[in-house]
Amino acid sequence: MILGQALIAGDAVLLKPSPQTPITAKRFVIAFTRAGRSELASDVIEHPSANFVSFTGSVAVGRVIAGTAAKADGITGSALELVDGALFNSGQSCCAIEVHEAVYDQFVEKEETFGPVVGIQKVASASEAISLMNDSKYGLTASVWTNIEANAASFEDLFLKFVNELETGTVFLNRRDYLDPALSSVGAKDSGRGFSLCKFEYDQLTRPKSVHMEIKTPP
């Protein structure tokens, strides 16, 4: 989550918990208080010393923060990680499922769900699957599953079709919700902008400075 990276980079953090999940934020407050950290003012985004704002939360609040940051004099950039929670799914995975008609019946028999779900949809082709997957205002991740050995001749071109045409920040092949510090967690559409959970996040949280030196000057 971005809180740890921001603190390591030496930045200030404003922690505003959701009213539905206050206990986790309280734990952070206790830890920071013990570490000697103080709370921040509510108008931190508009403060002239603020240069960058990063937010994880709902689309509605993210839009308000983006608007506030756009009008603030000192803000030079913002990163919004919307919809997906900062504590990595909290044991949940929110997704819709499209299954090729050739294996649809077998898949439905084996699928087990816990909680509210979107119905499993039958598709006849990769193009139909991509169209359904893109038919959303959100675009965080997509996961493509296939038997690579059985489709060795065609799978590479087919997977690249998914990668190029899917309107998501991340595309997985035969896996899901996997973190790699070399790759960014990035959203598309209403799933946010900017990136997190990777080494590139420090590019957002720090400011580069160029220093040119000539040690030995000509006589």
Backbone as numpy.savetxt, mean C-alpha at the origin, in Angstrom:
# Nx Ny Nz CAx CAy CAz Cx Cy Cz
5.03 -0.97 8.62 4.20 0.22 8.62 5.07 1.46 8.62
4.51 2.57 8.16 5.31 3.75 7.91 5.74 4.45 9.19
5.07 4.22 10.30 5.42 4.90 11.54 6.86 4.62 11.94
7.28 3.37 11.87 8.64 3.02 12.26 9.68 3.65 11.36
9.43 3.61 10.04 10.39 4.19 9.10 10.52 5.70 9.29
9.38 6.36 9.54 9.40 7.80 9.72 10.21 8.19 10.95
10.04 7.45 12.04 10.79 7.75 13.27 12.28 7.49 13.08
12.60 6.40 12.39 14.01 6.10 12.13 14.65 7.18 11.27
13.85 7.75 10.34 14.36 8.80 9.47 14.47 10.14 10.19
14.02 10.20 11.46 14.12 11.44 12.23 12.95 12.38 12.05
11.82 11.89 11.52 10.66 12.73 11.28 9.69 12.69 12.46
8.86 13.71 12.56 7.80 13.73 13.56 6.61 12.90 13.05
5.84 12.33 13.98 4.70 11.48 13.62 3.47 11.92 14.39
2.35 12.09 13.67 1.06 12.37 14.29 0.25 11.09 14.23
-0.07 10.50 15.38 -0.80 9.25 15.45 -2.25 9.52 15.82
-3.16 9.37 14.85 -4.59 9.58 15.08 -5.30 8.24 14.86
-5.69 7.52 15.94 -6.26 6.18 15.78 -7.71 6.24 15.29
-8.14 5.16 14.66 -9.55 5.00 14.33 -10.33 4.76 15.61
-11.54 5.31 15.74 -12.33 5.06 16.96 -12.72 3.59 17.11
-12.67 2.82 16.01 -12.99 1.39 16.10 -11.81 0.57 16.62
-10.60 1.11 16.55 -9.42 0.35 17.00 -8.50 1.24 17.83
-8.95 1.68 19.00 -8.15 2.62 19.79 -7.03 1.98 20.61
-7.15 0.68 20.90 -6.22 0.06 21.85 -4.80 0.00 21.29
-4.67 -0.34 20.00 -3.34 -0.42 19.40 -2.62 0.91 19.48
-3.34 2.01 19.15 -2.72 3.33 19.23 -2.34 3.67 20.67
-3.16 3.24 21.62 -2.84 3.50 23.03 -1.53 2.82 23.42
-1.30 1.64 22.89 -0.05 0.94 23.16 1.14 1.72 22.61
0.96 2.31 21.41 2.02 3.13 20.85 2.29 4.34 21.74
1.23 4.98 22.20 1.38 6.16 23.05 2.15 5.81 24.32
1.81 4.67 24.93 2.52 4.23 26.14 3.99 4.00 25.85
4.28 3.34 24.72 5.67 3.06 24.37 6.44 4.35 24.11
5.82 5.30 23.39 6.51 6.55 23.07 6.70 7.41 24.31
5.71 7.38 25.21 5.83 8.15 26.45 6.99 7.62 27.29
7.10 6.32 27.36 8.20 5.71 28.11 9.54 6.04 27.47
9.52 6.23 26.14 10.75 6.56 25.43 11.06 8.05 25.46
10.16 8.83 26.07 10.39 10.26 26.18 9.87 11.08 25.03
8.93 10.52 24.22 8.37 11.26 23.09 7.08 11.94 23.51
6.85 13.16 23.01 5.64 13.90 23.36 4.62 13.85 22.23
3.36 14.23 22.55 2.31 14.26 21.55 2.47 15.50 20.67
1.87 15.45 19.47 1.97 16.54 18.50 0.67 17.32 18.43
0.74 18.54 17.95 -0.44 19.38 17.80 -1.30 18.88 16.65
-2.60 19.14 16.73 -3.53 18.66 15.71 -3.36 19.37 14.38
-2.75 20.55 14.38 -2.58 21.30 13.14 -1.20 21.10 12.52
-0.62 19.93 12.75 0.76 19.71 12.32 0.91 19.79 10.80
-0.11 19.38 10.05 0.01 19.39 8.59 0.17 20.80 8.06
-0.52 21.75 8.69 -0.47 23.13 8.21 0.69 23.92 8.80
1.44 23.30 9.67 2.57 24.01 10.27 3.64 24.27 9.21
4.21 25.46 9.17 5.19 25.77 8.12 6.43 24.90 8.14
6.71 24.24 9.25 7.91 23.39 9.31 7.65 21.99 8.77
6.39 21.65 8.46 6.06 20.33 7.91 6.35 20.31 6.42
7.11 19.30 5.96 7.50 19.20 4.56 6.83 18.06 3.80
6.37 17.05 4.54 5.82 15.86 3.88 4.81 15.21 4.81
3.72 14.69 4.26 2.72 14.01 5.08 2.43 12.64 4.48
2.41 11.62 5.33 2.08 10.26 4.91 0.93 9.76 5.77
-0.08 9.16 5.13 -1.29 8.78 5.85 -1.72 7.37 5.45
-2.12 6.57 6.44 -2.71 5.25 6.20 -4.10 5.25 6.81
-5.12 4.96 5.99 -6.48 4.97 6.51 -7.52 4.98 5.41
-8.68 5.57 5.70 -9.80 5.52 4.77 -9.61 6.49 3.60
-10.34 6.23 2.52 -10.29 7.10 1.35 -10.80 8.49 1.68
-11.90 8.56 2.44 -12.51 9.86 2.76 -11.54 10.76 3.52
-10.93 10.22 4.57 -9.99 11.02 5.36 -8.74 11.31 4.54
-8.31 10.36 3.72 -7.14 10.59 2.88 -7.32 11.76 1.94
-8.53 11.92 1.39 -8.79 13.04 0.50 -8.75 14.37 1.24
-9.26 14.36 2.48 -9.20 15.59 3.28 -7.76 15.97 3.57
-6.95 14.98 3.94 -5.54 15.23 4.24 -4.80 15.70 2.99
-5.10 15.08 1.84 -4.45 15.49 0.61 -4.80 16.94 0.26
-6.06 17.31 0.49 -6.47 18.69 0.23 -5.80 19.68 1.16
-5.70 19.30 2.44 -5.02 20.16 3.40 -3.55 20.31 3.06
-2.92 19.20 2.68 -1.49 19.24 2.33 -1.25 20.08 1.09
-2.20 20.04 0.14 -2.04 20.80 -1.10 -2.06 22.31 -0.83
-2.77 22.74 0.21 -2.87 24.17 0.51 -1.81 24.65 1.50
-1.11 23.69 2.14 -0.11 24.07 3.14 1.14 24.61 2.46
1.72 25.64 3.02 2.88 26.29 2.41 4.12 25.42 2.41
4.32 24.63 3.47 5.58 23.91 3.60 5.60 22.52 3.00
4.41 21.95 2.68 4.35 20.56 2.22 4.84 20.45 0.79
5.80 19.57 0.56 6.32 19.35 -0.79 5.89 18.01 -1.37
5.24 17.15 -0.58 4.79 15.87 -1.09 3.93 15.15 -0.08
3.21 14.13 -0.54 2.37 13.34 0.36 2.28 11.92 -0.17
2.07 10.98 0.75 1.86 9.57 0.39 0.63 9.09 1.13
-0.32 8.53 0.39 -1.57 8.07 0.99 -1.72 6.58 0.76
-1.71 5.82 1.85 -1.93 4.38 1.75 -3.35 4.14 2.23
-4.29 4.06 1.29 -5.70 4.03 1.63 -6.25 2.61 1.60
-7.33 2.42 2.34 -8.06 1.16 2.41 -7.32 0.11 3.22
-6.12 -0.27 2.81 -5.39 -1.33 3.49 -4.88 -0.85 4.83
-5.01 -1.65 5.89 -4.57 -1.25 7.21 -3.08 -1.26 7.37
-2.59 -0.45 8.31 -1.15 -0.34 8.51 -0.56 -1.57 9.18
-1.39 -2.32 9.93 -0.88 -3.48 10.64 -1.06 -4.75 9.82
-0.94 -4.62 8.51 -0.88 -5.74 7.57 -2.05 -6.69 7.72
-3.24 -6.22 7.35 -4.45 -7.02 7.17 -5.15 -7.44 8.45
-4.49 -7.36 9.59 -5.11 -7.75 10.86 -5.76 -9.13 10.78
-5.11 -10.05 10.08 -5.66 -11.38 9.95 -6.70 -11.53 8.86
-6.93 -10.49 8.07 -7.94 -10.54 7.03 -7.30 -10.38 5.66
-8.02 -10.83 4.64 -7.62 -10.59 3.26 -8.86 -10.24 2.47
-8.97 -8.98 2.05 -10.16 -8.50 1.36 -9.96 -8.66 -0.14
-10.74 -9.53 -0.78 -10.50 -9.78 -2.19 -11.75 -10.31 -2.88
-11.77 -10.15 -4.19 -12.75 -10.81 -5.05 -12.02 -11.88 -5.84
-12.73 -12.92 -6.23 -12.08 -14.07 -6.86 -12.72 -14.34 -8.22
-11.88 -14.41 -9.27 -12.32 -14.80 -10.60 -11.61 -16.11 -10.96
-12.37 -17.12 -11.36 -11.82 -18.44 -11.63 -12.21 -18.87 -13.05
-11.23 -19.41 -13.80 -11.52 -19.87 -15.16 -12.56 -20.98 -15.12
-13.45 -20.95 -16.11 -14.56 -21.88 -16.13 -14.12 -23.34 -16.18
-12.92 -23.60 -16.69 -12.44 -24.98 -16.80 -12.21 -25.63 -15.44
-11.90 -24.84 -14.42 -11.63 -25.38 -13.09 -12.57 -24.80 -12.04
-13.59 -24.09 -12.49 -14.47 -23.37 -11.56 -15.16 -24.31 -10.57
-15.79 -25.38 -11.05 -16.54 -26.28 -10.16 -15.63 -26.91 -9.11
-14.46 -27.36 -9.53 -13.52 -27.98 -8.59 -13.04 -26.97 -7.56
-12.81 -25.73 -7.98 -12.33 -24.70 -7.07 -13.37 -24.36 -6.02
-14.62 -24.20 -6.44 -15.68 -23.83 -5.51 -15.88 -24.90 -4.45
-15.73 -26.15 -4.82 -15.89 -27.24 -3.85 -14.84 -27.19 -2.75
-13.64 -26.71 -3.08 -12.53 -26.69 -2.10 -12.44 -25.39 -1.32
-13.08 -24.32 -1.82 -12.91 -23.01 -1.20 -13.67 -22.92 0.11
-13.01 -22.42 1.15 -13.62 -22.22 2.46 -13.40 -20.78 2.88
-14.46 -20.12 3.32 -14.36 -18.72 3.68 -14.83 -18.50 5.11
-14.31 -17.45 5.72 -14.68 -17.07 7.08 -15.05 -15.59 7.07
-16.32 -15.28 7.09 -16.74 -13.88 7.12 -17.37 -13.46 5.81
-17.77 -12.18 5.72 -18.41 -11.66 4.50 -17.47 -11.75 3.30
-17.98 -12.23 2.17 -17.15 -12.40 0.98 -17.89 -11.93 -0.26
-17.13 -11.62 -1.30 -17.68 -11.40 -2.62 -17.77 -12.75 -3.31
-18.85 -13.01 -4.04 -19.02 -14.29 -4.69 -17.90 -14.62 -5.66
-17.60 -15.90 -5.78 -16.58 -16.35 -6.73 -17.18 -16.28 -8.13
-16.50 -15.60 -9.05 -17.03 -15.38 -10.38 -16.33 -16.26 -11.41
-17.12 -16.84 -12.30 -16.60 -17.68 -13.37 -16.24 -16.81 -14.57
-15.06 -17.04 -15.15 -14.63 -16.28 -16.33 -14.19 -17.25 -17.42
-14.31 -16.80 -18.68 -13.98 -17.66 -19.81 -12.61 -17.38 -20.39
-11.99 -16.25 -19.99 -10.70 -15.88 -20.58 -9.95 -14.94 -19.67
-8.66 -14.76 -19.98 -7.85 -13.81 -19.22 -8.37 -12.39 -19.39
-8.81 -12.05 -20.59 -9.32 -10.69 -20.84 -10.55 -10.41 -20.00
-11.43 -11.40 -19.87 -12.62 -11.20 -19.04 -12.23 -11.05 -17.57
-11.26 -11.84 -17.12 -10.80 -11.73 -15.73 -10.21 -10.35 -15.46
-9.38 -9.86 -16.37 -8.76 -8.55 -16.20 -9.81 -7.45 -16.17
-10.82 -7.56 -17.04 -11.89 -6.57 -17.08 -12.64 -6.51 -15.76
-12.95 -7.67 -15.18 -13.65 -7.71 -13.90 -12.76 -7.20 -12.77
-11.49 -7.57 -12.82 -10.58 -7.13 -11.76 -10.36 -5.63 -11.78
-10.41 -5.04 -12.96 -10.23 -3.59 -13.08 -11.52 -2.81 -12.82
-12.64 -3.51 -12.73 -13.93 -2.86 -12.55 -14.14 -2.52 -11.07
-13.28 -1.69 -10.56 -13.30 -1.29 -9.16 -12.61 0.06 -9.02
-13.04 0.83 -8.04 -12.37 2.11 -7.79 -11.09 1.92 -6.98
-10.84 0.69 -6.53 -9.62 0.39 -5.79 -8.64 -0.39 -6.65
-7.36 -0.34 -6.27 -6.35 -1.05 -7.05 -5.09 -1.29 -6.25
-5.20 -2.00 -5.14 -4.01 -2.23 -4.30 -3.18 -3.40 -4.84
-3.73 -4.61 -4.80 -2.98 -5.77 -5.27 -3.88 -6.69 -6.10
-3.24 -7.53 -6.89 -3.92 -8.60 -7.62 -3.04 -9.84 -7.57
-3.66 -11.00 -7.53 -2.91 -12.25 -7.45 -3.39 -13.20 -8.54
-2.45 -13.69 -9.35 -2.76 -14.61 -10.45 -2.22 -15.99 -10.10
-3.08 -17.01 -10.19 -2.68 -18.37 -9.83 -2.84 -19.27 -11.04
-1.81 -20.06 -11.33 -1.85 -20.97 -12.47 -0.85 -22.09 -12.26
-1.06 -23.18 -12.97 -0.11 -24.29 -12.96 0.93 -24.00 -14.03
2.08 -23.51 -13.61 3.10 -23.07 -14.57 3.63 -24.24 -15.40
3.84 -25.39 -14.76 4.38 -26.54 -15.49 3.43 -27.01 -16.58
2.14 -26.94 -16.31 1.16 -27.40 -17.29 0.94 -26.39 -18.41
1.36 -25.15 -18.17 1.17 -24.09 -19.17 2.49 -23.40 -19.49
3.55 -24.18 -19.56 4.89 -23.62 -19.72 5.04 -22.81 -21.00
4.37 -23.22 -22.07 4.56 -22.56 -23.36 3.90 -21.19 -23.43
2.84 -21.00 -22.66 2.05 -19.77 -22.79 1.99 -18.90 -21.55
2.46 -19.44 -20.41 2.20 -18.73 -19.16 2.92 -17.38 -19.09
4.14 -17.26 -19.63 4.89 -16.01 -19.51 4.17 -14.87 -20.22
3.76 -15.08 -21.46 3.05 -14.04 -22.19 1.72 -13.70 -21.52
1.06 -14.74 -21.01 -0.23 -14.52 -20.37 -0.07 -13.73 -19.07
0.94 -14.09 -18.29 1.15 -13.36 -17.03 1.54 -11.90 -17.30
2.38 -11.67 -18.31 2.75 -10.30 -18.65 1.54 -9.50 -19.11
0.57 -10.16 -19.71 -0.68 -9.48 -20.07 -1.38 -8.98 -18.82
-1.44 -9.83 -17.79 -2.03 -9.41 -16.52 -1.24 -8.25 -15.92
0.08 -8.36 -15.89 0.92 -7.32 -15.29 0.72 -5.98 -15.99
0.67 -6.01 -17.32 0.57 -4.76 -18.08 -0.82 -4.14 -18.04
-1.86 -4.95 -17.94 -3.22 -4.43 -18.07 -3.95 -4.25 -16.75
-3.51 -4.91 -15.69 -4.18 -4.75 -14.40 -3.89 -3.37 -13.80
-4.92 -2.72 -13.29 -4.78 -1.38 -12.71 -4.58 -1.50 -11.21
-3.47 -2.12 -10.83 -3.14 -2.31 -9.42 -1.68 -1.94 -9.18
-1.35 -1.68 -7.92 0.02 -1.33 -7.58 0.96 -2.52 -7.54
0.42 -3.71 -7.22 1.23 -4.92 -7.11 0.50 -6.08 -7.76
1.25 -6.94 -8.46 0.69 -8.15 -9.04 1.51 -9.33 -8.52
0.84 -10.31 -7.94 1.49 -11.51 -7.44 1.25 -12.67 -8.41
2.19 -13.61 -8.46 2.02 -14.85 -9.20 2.16 -16.02 -8.24
1.07 -16.77 -8.09 1.03 -17.95 -7.22 1.43 -17.65 -5.78
1.13 -16.45 -5.32 1.30 -16.07 -3.92 0.48 -14.82 -3.69
0.34 -14.42 -2.43 -0.42 -13.20 -2.13 0.10 -12.58 -0.84
-0.07 -11.28 -0.73 0.25 -10.54 0.50 1.64 -10.88 1.03
2.62 -10.84 0.15 4.00 -11.13 0.55 4.81 -9.84 0.50
5.58 -9.60 1.55 6.38 -8.39 1.62 7.82 -8.67 1.24
8.39 -7.77 0.45 9.80 -7.85 0.07 10.36 -6.43 0.20
11.37 -6.21 1.04 11.90 -4.86 1.21 12.48 -4.25 -0.05
12.72 -5.09 -1.07 13.24 -4.57 -2.34 12.12 -4.07 -3.24
10.87 -4.39 -2.89 9.72 -3.99 -3.69 8.78 -3.14 -2.84
8.18 -2.14 -3.44 7.32 -1.23 -2.69 5.89 -1.75 -2.60
5.22 -1.41 -1.51 3.78 -1.60 -1.40 3.13 -0.33 -1.91
2.52 -0.40 -3.07 2.02 0.81 -3.72 0.62 0.54 -4.26
-0.24 1.54 -4.17 -1.61 1.38 -4.64 -1.87 2.15 -5.92
-3.02 1.88 -6.52 -3.49 2.62 -7.68 -4.92 3.05 -7.43
-5.38 4.03 -8.19 -6.74 4.56 -8.05 -7.00 4.97 -6.59
-8.14 4.55 -6.00 -8.45 4.98 -4.64 -7.75 4.16 -3.57
-6.82 3.31 -3.95 -6.03 2.59 -2.96 -4.78 3.36 -2.55
-4.64 4.58 -3.02 -3.58 5.44 -2.52 -2.52 5.79 -3.54
-1.61 6.64 -3.10 -0.46 7.00 -3.91 0.76 7.03 -2.99
1.92 7.09 -3.61 3.13 6.94 -2.81 3.38 5.46 -2.56
4.33 5.14 -1.69 4.65 3.75 -1.43 5.17 3.59 -0.02
5.15 2.35 0.47 5.57 2.07 1.84 6.09 0.65 1.94
6.54 0.29 3.15 7.00 -1.07 3.46 8.16 -1.51 2.58
9.06 -0.58 2.25 10.21 -0.93 1.43 11.33 0.08 1.69
12.51 -0.22 1.18 13.65 0.67 1.37 13.46 2.00 0.66
12.63 2.04 -0.40 12.41 3.27 -1.15 11.57 4.28 -0.36
10.94 3.81 0.71 10.12 4.71 1.52 10.95 5.85 2.11
12.22 5.59 2.36 13.07 6.63 2.91 13.28 7.78 1.93
13.09 7.52 0.64 13.19 8.60 -0.34 12.09 9.64 -0.12
10.94 9.18 0.38 9.85 10.10 0.68 10.04 10.81 2.01
10.68 10.12 2.95 10.77 10.62 4.31 12.04 11.42 4.58
12.91 11.47 3.61 14.14 12.25 3.76 14.31 13.17 2.57
15.21 14.12 2.68 15.45 15.06 1.58 16.90 14.93 1.12
17.11 14.71 -0.18 18.49 14.57 -0.67 19.23 15.91 -0.63
20.52 15.85 -0.45 21.36 17.04 -0.50 22.63 16.70 -1.26
22.93 17.48 -2.27 24.13 17.24 -3.09 25.29 18.07 -2.56
26.45 17.44 -2.44 27.66 18.11 -1.98 28.77 17.85 -2.99
29.30 18.91 -3.62 30.40 18.77 -4.59 31.68 19.28 -3.94
32.74 18.50 -4.04 34.00 18.86 -3.40 35.17 18.68 -4.35
36.11 19.55 -4.26 37.40 19.40 -4.94 38.47 19.54 -3.88
39.11 18.45 -3.56 40.05 18.45 -2.43 41.32 19.22 -2.77
41.82 18.98 -3.93 43.09 19.64 -4.34 42.80 20.64 -5.43
43.03 21.88 -5.14 42.78 22.94 -6.13 44.02 23.20 -6.97
43.87 23.60 -8.23 45.03 23.87 -9.07 45.80 25.10 -8.57
47.09 25.15 -8.75 47.89 26.30 -8.25 47.53 27.58 -9.02
